Amino acid sequence: MAFETKEELLEKYIKMDKPHCPHCDQGMSLWEVPQIAVSDGLGWGTPYLFICFNDDCPSYKKGWENIQETMETQASYRCINEPGQSNFEYMPVYSPVGATGGKLDDAILIEQEAKRELAKQTFSLLTDYYMSKDWDEILKVLLDPKIPPKARLKAAEMVGELGDSEATEHMLNHKFPTPVLREGVKKAVEQLHERHYTRECPYCAEIIKKRATLCKHCNKEVPQA
């Protein structure tokens, strides 16, 4: 079975028809599961759920009375559904705003859709740049913070394969937001050094030839690689 990333799952779930709560027949909202489960602490096994957030839902309204009588605590429960499953379960909430922080409203979903469209367009551009060996334009994609990380990671791979040695400086002097992207850039820099027989000076960190014994930037003697 192929592993699906959280982003891929979100894209799939957005396209799904929203299930309707069996108690009030209202469409359920997509909800992002917190890292720590709000119920038994064991986790949900999925990064997203569908939840009924209708405060007039009979099940939700009755839940306040039931839990107060049986457990003597202020709480209720909301109906939940795991995407792709036909059964409905319940999640405890301890206030009327409980769990609403993870609700993915239409504005958030539109933003997510825009990011996915930008990623698709960027991958298409990267293919064109790669075919024309235009590493300079690929480097611009890599350094653009507005581009989704996955596309920037692909750009790093391409720069490592196609870029001139001067691309190394741009990559080393730029801050990248995620560990995965930073690791991808590191590999690309190593590939550039390998392709162009270069390395960093251990004293001034400028780029020098691998066989150099004297740094042309700081004039210090450097050990041979």
C-alpha positions as CSV (number, residue, x, y, z in Angstrom):
1,M,0.0,0.0,0.0
2,A,1.4,3.4,-1.0
3,F,2.0,5.9,1.8
4,E,0.0,9.1,1.4
5,T,1.3,12.3,2.9
6,K,-0.8,14.6,5.1
7,E,-1.1,17.1,2.2
8,E,-2.2,14.3,-0.2
9,L,-4.8,13.1,2.2
10,L,-6.1,16.7,2.7
11,E,-6.4,17.1,-1.1
12,K,-8.3,13.8,-1.3
13,Y,-10.7,14.6,1.5
14,I,-11.5,18.1,0.2
15,K,-12.8,16.5,-2.9
16,M,-15.0,14.1,-1.0
17,D,-18.7,14.6,-0.5
18,K,-19.2,15.7,3.1
19,P,-21.0,13.1,5.2
20,H,-24.2,14.2,7.0
21,C,-24.6,13.9,10.7
22,P,-27.1,11.0,11.3
23,H,-28.7,13.0,14.2
24,C,-29.4,16.4,12.5
25,D,-28.6,15.7,8.8
26,Q,-26.3,18.7,8.7
27,G,-23.2,18.5,6.5
28,M,-20.1,17.7,8.7
29,S,-17.0,19.9,8.6
30,L,-13.5,18.7,7.9
31,W,-11.3,18.9,11.1
32,E,-7.6,18.7,11.5
33,V,-6.6,16.3,14.3
34,P,-4.3,17.8,16.9
35,Q,-0.9,16.0,17.5
36,I,-2.2,14.9,20.9
37,A,-5.6,13.2,20.8
38,V,-8.3,15.0,22.8
39,S,-9.9,11.8,24.1
40,D,-7.9,8.8,25.2
41,G,-4.4,10.0,24.2
42,L,-3.8,7.1,21.9
43,G,-4.3,9.1,18.7
44,W,-7.0,8.8,16.0
45,G,-4.9,7.1,13.3
46,T,-5.8,9.8,10.8
47,P,-4.8,13.4,10.4
48,Y,-8.3,14.5,9.6
49,L,-11.9,13.8,10.6
50,F,-15.3,15.0,9.7
51,I,-17.2,16.5,12.7
52,C,-20.7,17.8,13.2
53,F,-20.3,21.3,14.6
54,N,-24.1,22.0,14.6
55,D,-24.9,23.3,18.2
56,D,-28.5,22.5,17.6
57,C,-27.8,18.8,16.8
58,P,-30.0,16.7,19.1
59,S,-27.1,14.4,20.0
60,Y,-24.9,17.3,21.0
61,K,-27.6,19.1,23.0
62,K,-28.6,15.9,24.8
63,G,-25.0,15.1,25.5
64,W,-24.7,17.9,28.1
65,E,-27.5,16.4,30.1
66,N,-26.3,12.8,29.8
67,I,-22.7,13.4,30.8
68,Q,-23.7,15.7,33.7
69,E,-26.0,12.9,35.0
70,T,-23.6,10.0,34.5
71,M,-20.2,11.5,35.1
72,E,-21.1,14.7,37.0
73,T,-19.0,16.9,34.8
74,Q,-19.7,19.6,32.2
75,A,-19.1,18.0,28.8
76,S,-20.9,16.8,25.7
77,Y,-19.9,15.0,22.6
78,R,-19.9,15.7,18.9
79,C,-20.5,13.2,16.1
80,I,-17.4,12.3,14.1
81,N,-16.7,10.3,11.0
82,E,-13.4,9.1,9.7
83,P,-13.1,10.0,6.0
84,G,-14.0,7.1,3.7
85,Q,-15.7,5.2,6.5
86,S,-19.4,4.6,6.9
87,N,-19.6,4.4,10.7
88,F,-20.1,7.4,13.0
89,E,-18.5,7.7,16.5
90,Y,-18.3,10.4,19.2
91,M,-15.7,12.8,20.5
92,P,-16.0,14.5,23.9
93,V,-15.9,18.3,24.2
94,Y,-15.8,20.3,27.3
95,S,-17.1,23.6,26.1
96,P,-19.2,24.9,23.2
97,V,-16.0,26.0,21.5
98,G,-14.3,22.7,22.1
99,A,-12.4,21.4,19.0
100,T,-13.5,24.3,16.9
101,G,-9.9,25.5,16.6
102,G,-9.1,22.6,14.3
103,K,-12.1,23.3,12.0
104,L,-11.1,23.8,8.4
105,D,-13.5,26.4,7.1
106,D,-14.0,27.4,3.5
107,A,-11.4,30.1,3.6
108,I,-8.7,27.7,4.8
109,L,-9.7,25.1,2.2
110,I,-9.6,27.7,-0.6
111,E,-6.1,28.7,0.6
112,Q,-5.0,25.1,0.6
113,E,-6.4,24.7,-2.9
114,A,-4.5,27.8,-4.1
115,K,-1.3,26.4,-2.7
116,R,-1.8,23.1,-4.5
117,E,-2.5,24.9,-7.8
118,L,0.7,27.0,-7.3
119,A,2.6,23.8,-6.7
120,K,1.3,22.2,-9.9
121,Q,2.1,25.3,-11.9
122,T,5.6,25.4,-10.4
123,F,6.3,21.8,-11.2
124,S,5.2,22.4,-14.8
125,L,7.6,25.4,-15.0
126,L,10.4,23.3,-13.5
127,T,10.0,20.7,-16.2
128,D,10.3,23.3,-18.9
129,Y,13.4,24.9,-17.2
130,Y,14.9,21.4,-16.8
131,M,14.4,20.5,-20.4
132,S,16.1,23.8,-21.5
133,K,18.8,23.4,-18.8
134,D,17.9,26.8,-17.5
135,W,19.4,26.3,-14.0
136,D,19.3,30.0,-13.2
137,E,15.5,30.1,-13.4
138,I,15.3,26.8,-11.4
139,L,17.5,28.5,-8.7
140,K,15.0,31.4,-8.5
141,V,12.3,28.9,-7.8
142,L,14.4,27.3,-5.0
143,L,15.0,30.7,-3.4
144,D,11.4,31.9,-3.6
145,P,9.7,31.6,-0.1
146,K,6.3,31.8,-1.7
147,I,6.8,28.5,-3.5
148,P,5.6,25.3,-1.7
149,P,8.4,23.4,0.0
150,K,7.9,20.2,-2.2
151,A,8.4,22.2,-5.4
152,R,11.5,23.9,-3.9
153,L,12.9,20.6,-2.9
154,K,12.6,19.4,-6.5
155,A,14.3,22.6,-7.7
156,A,17.2,21.9,-5.3
157,E,17.7,18.5,-6.9
158,M,17.7,20.1,-10.4
159,V,20.1,22.8,-9.4
160,G,22.5,20.1,-8.1
161,E,22.3,18.3,-11.4
162,L,22.4,21.3,-13.8
163,G,23.8,24.4,-11.9
164,D,27.1,26.2,-12.4
165,S,29.4,26.5,-9.4
166,E,28.2,30.0,-8.6
167,A,24.8,28.5,-7.6
168,T,26.6,27.1,-4.5
169,E,27.0,30.6,-3.0
170,H,23.4,31.5,-3.4
171,M,22.3,28.2,-1.7
172,L,24.7,28.5,1.2
173,N,23.7,32.1,1.9
174,H,20.0,31.5,2.0
175,K,17.9,30.3,4.9
176,F,15.4,27.5,4.2
177,P,12.4,26.9,6.4
178,T,12.2,23.1,6.8
179,P,14.7,20.3,7.8
180,V,13.7,18.3,4.7
181,L,14.4,21.3,2.4
182,R,17.6,22.1,4.2
183,E,18.8,18.5,3.8
184,G,17.9,18.6,0.1
185,V,19.9,21.8,-0.4
186,K,22.8,20.3,1.4
187,K,22.8,17.3,-1.0
188,A,22.6,19.7,-3.9
189,V,25.6,21.7,-2.7
190,E,27.6,18.5,-2.3
191,Q,26.7,17.5,-5.8
192,L,27.7,20.9,-7.2
193,H,31.1,20.6,-5.4
194,E,31.5,17.1,-6.8
195,R,30.6,18.2,-10.4
196,H,32.8,21.3,-10.4
197,Y,35.7,20.0,-8.3
198,T,35.2,22.7,-5.6
199,R,35.0,23.0,-1.9
200,E,34.6,25.6,0.9
201,C,37.7,27.2,2.4
202,P,37.8,26.0,6.1
203,Y,38.8,29.5,7.2
204,C,36.6,32.0,5.2
205,A,34.0,29.6,3.8
206,E,34.4,31.0,0.3
207,I,34.4,28.5,-2.6
208,I,37.7,27.4,-3.9
209,K,39.0,24.6,-6.1
210,K,39.3,21.2,-4.5
211,R,43.0,20.9,-5.4
212,A,43.8,24.4,-4.1
213,T,46.5,24.7,-1.4
214,L,46.1,28.5,-1.0
215,C,42.7,30.2,-0.7
216,K,42.4,33.0,-3.2
217,H,40.0,34.9,-1.0
218,C,41.7,34.9,2.4
219,N,45.2,33.9,1.3
220,K,45.6,31.2,3.9
221,E,47.1,27.9,3.2
222,V,44.5,25.2,3.2
223,P,45.0,21.4,3.5
224,Q,44.5,19.4,0.3
225,A,41.2,17.6,0.1
